[in-house]
Every structure is written in structure tokens, then in C-alpha cells.
């Protein structure tokens, strides 16, 4: 009974975190698009990016922090989902999911932690200080943003999703759910080609993340439904095998 209650609580918490991650990510992305023209702003000259950052610094820092928190939620999500299956694919999925969270948090954390200093120095009257700030911003953007946060983030997020689908093998979900997750993972993975500046990569990656957000919410619903169904079945079996006393 205790084990059953712990499993139900784990499933409920995992479902809540799945929904929270989807909601927080999309809320942050939407607001950043309005106040900072994100992600299109990243294609502008460095001076324009830093000027736009300074103009809405508090809001930009706040919402990038929200986005980083939503990425960090993948750590407990990966652990919670990992308890749904004992298959080898799921054992691999857990550290992959944790890795996906870590690299994305590293990439996003540069905005609240590093960019404020770069933005302030870039506005300095000293040309050398301003130039150094711009160079530092570009370096952080390329290494922490493009390589770590985006490329590794896309790769590990897609890999975690596919490993989870393989491990579950439709045990708690219909075929269309597997297809939705697989397609979203492939489209997210397309983001690793973004440095090639291919016209379809950006929109494919964006659609992939929208689909993935929907997949997360549906996943949460399916986990809760499966948990209730399994609990009802176990309760019925327990009642049927309980000895009758008079």
C-alpha cells in the first residue's frame, strides 16, 4: 500500500512538472518576443542587441530566468519519468534528460548573469571597454548560447524524448502520442543545423518545440490516467484476494 501511494504521488508530481515546464517555457518565450523581439533580435548587430537589452533589462532578465527555471525542471521530470519503466532505454534516458536540462540552463543563465555586465560596459565612453564588452558578449553567445545551450540542448532534448518513447513502447500511450513525440524530437534536432543558416531550420525548430510542449502536456494527462487506472486495478485485486472474516 505504501509503495502504491509513493508511486501515485511520484506520478502526480511528474505530471505537474511536465505541465509547468510547458507553460513556463511558452510564457517566457512569448513575453520575450514582445519585450525583446526574441529570438529574432539575435540576428541583429551586437550594439543593437545590447541596446535593446538595456532598454528592457529587468523584464528580459526576469523572463530569461523563468525560461532557465523551466529548463531546470527537466531534471526532476527525467527522474520521475524514469520510474515509469525499467527498460534499458529508460535507464539511459534519465541521465540524458538531466544533461539536457543542465546545458540549457547554462546557455540561458548567461542572460541574467553575464549580459548585464556586457551591456553596461558596451555603453561605456571608453572605446576599449566597449569593444571588449562586445567581444565578450559574442564569445559567450557562441560558446554558452549556440554550442552549449542550443546545439547540445537540441541534441539531448531530442534524444531524451526518443528514448522515453522507446522505453514506454505505447504501454501508457496510443500510437499517435508516440508519433507526435517522435516528429517533435526530429524537428527539434533540426536546430543543430541552424549555424548553416538554412531558411527552413529555424521554423522547423520552432514548430518542433511547440509540438513538444503539447506532447509534454498530453504526457502528463496520460501519466495521471494510467496511474488512476493502475491504482483502481490493484485496489480491486487487493479486495478480491483479501480473506473473508466473520
N, C-alpha and C positions, 0 to 999 in steps of 0.2 A: 504493500500500500504506500509506504514511504517513497519507494523508488518510483512508483507511478506518479505520485504527486510532484516529485522533483522533475520528472520528465515533462509533465504538463506545464510546470512553471517555466522550465527552460524553453519549451516551445512557444509559450506566450511571450516571454521576453524577447526571444529571437524574432518573432513576428512583429512586435512593437518596434524593434530596432530596424528591421527591414523597411517598414513604412516611414519611420523617422528619417532614415538615410535618404530615401527617395524624395520626401517632402523638403527637407533642408537643402539638399543639393539643388533642386529645381527652384526653390525660393531664392537662394543665394545667386544662382546663375541669372535668373530673371531680373533681380534688382540691380546686380552689377551691370547688366546690359543697359539698364535705364540710366544709372548714375555715372557709369564709367565707359559705356559703349564697349563692354567686354563681350566676346573676345576680339572683336574687330580692331579695337584700339591697339592691339599688339602688333598690327601691321603698319602702324604709323611711325614716324621718326621718334627717336628716343626722347628728344626735348618735348615733343607733343604728349607722349605718354606720361612723362613725369609731371608736366604742367597740369594735365587732366587729373593725375593722382593728387596733386596738391590742392586742386580746386574742390575735391570731394573726399579728402583724406579720411576723415572719421568714418564716413559711410563705407568707403572702399575697404578700409582695414577691418571694420566690423563684419562685413559680409564675406570677405575672404576668410576670416576666422570661422564664420559659420560653415563655409564650404570645407575648411580643413577639419572641423569637428565632424561633419557628415562623412568625410572620407575616413576618419579615425574609427567611426562606428563599424567599419568593415572588420575590425579586429574581433570584437565580441560576436559579430554576425558570423564570421568564418568559424569561430569556435562553436557557437550554438548550432549552426547548420551541420558542422562536422559530427554532431551527436545523432544525426538522423540516419546515418549509415555506417557500417563497419567495413565497407569495401575499401580496397587499396586506393582507388581513385579519390575517395573522400579523405583518406589519411594524407594524401598528397595535397588535396585542395586546401586543407586548413593552413599550413604554412604559406602556401601561395597566396591565399586571401589576406593573411596578415602582412605579407610582403607588399601586396597591392596597396594596402592601407598606409603602410609606412612610407613608401616612395611618394604617394600622392600628398601626404601631409608635409613631407619635406619640401616638395615643389610648391605647395600653396603657402607654406609658412613664410616664404621669403617676402610676401607682400606685407604682412603686419610686422615682421621682424627686421628686414633689411631695407626694403624700398623706402620707408620714411626717411632714413638717413641719406640714401642716394638722392631722393627728391629734394631734400633741404640743401645738400651740397651742390646739386646741379644748378640751383638758383643763386649760388654764391657769386659775388662780384669778382672773385679771383678766378681767372680763366683756367688755371692749372687745377684748382679744386673742382670746378665744374666739369672739366674734361675727365678727371679721374672718376668722378661720380657716375658720369655717363658710361664710361668703360666698365666700371664695376657692375652697374645695372645690367649691361649687355652680357657680361660674363655669368652673372647669377641667373639671368633669364635663359641663357643657352644651356648651362650645366644643370642647375636646380630645376628650372622650368621645363625646357624641351627634352633633355636627356633623361633626367630622373623622374620628374613628376608626370610628364606626358608619355614619352616613349615607353619607359618601364611600367608606368601606370596602366597604359592601354594594354600592354602585353600581359601583365599579371592579372588585371581585371578580367580580360577575355579568357585567360587560361583557367582562372578560378571558376568562372561561370560554366565553361565546358566540362571541367572536372566534376562539378556538382551535378550537372545533368547526366553525366556518365554514371556517377555513383548511385544516383537515385533511380535511374533507368525506369522512369514512369511509375515508381512504386507509390508515389503520393500525387502524381500529376498526370493529366492526359497528354496525348501526343502533341497537341497544338502548343502546350506550355513549353515542351522541350524544343519545338521548332522556334518559338518566339525567343527563347533564351539563346539558342544557337545562332540565329540570324543577328540578334543584337550583339553578341560576342564578336562575330565576324566583322560587323560594321565598326565596332569599337576598335578592333585590331587594325582596321584600315588606317587609323590615326597615326600609326608608326611611319606611314608614307608621307606624312604632312611636310617634312623638310623638302620633299621633291616638288612642292608647290603644284601638285596636280589639282585641277579645278574641282573634281568630284570628291576628293578626300575629305575636305572639311565638312561638307554637307552630309556625307556618309557617316562620319564620326558623330556628328550632332544627332542625326536620326537614330544611330545606334544607342546613344546614351538616353534618348527619350524612350526608346523601346525597352531599354534595360531598366529604366525607372519603373515603367509599367510592369515589367517582369518581376521586379522586387516586390511591388505591392501585391500582385497576384500570388507570388510565392508565399507571402505572409498569410494570405487568406487560405491557401491550400494547406499550409502547416497547421493552422488553427482547426480547419475542418478535419484533417487527418487525425489530429490529436484528440478531438472530441469523439470521433468515430472509434478510435482505438480504445479510448477510455471506457466508452459505453460497452464495447465488446468484452473487454477484460472484466468490467463490473458484472456483466451478465454471466460470464463464465464462472466468476468467483461465486456468484449467488447460486449457480446451478450445482457447483461442487461442494458447497457448504453443507455439512451434516445436519440433518433434521433432528431436533431435540424436542422432547415433550415433557 
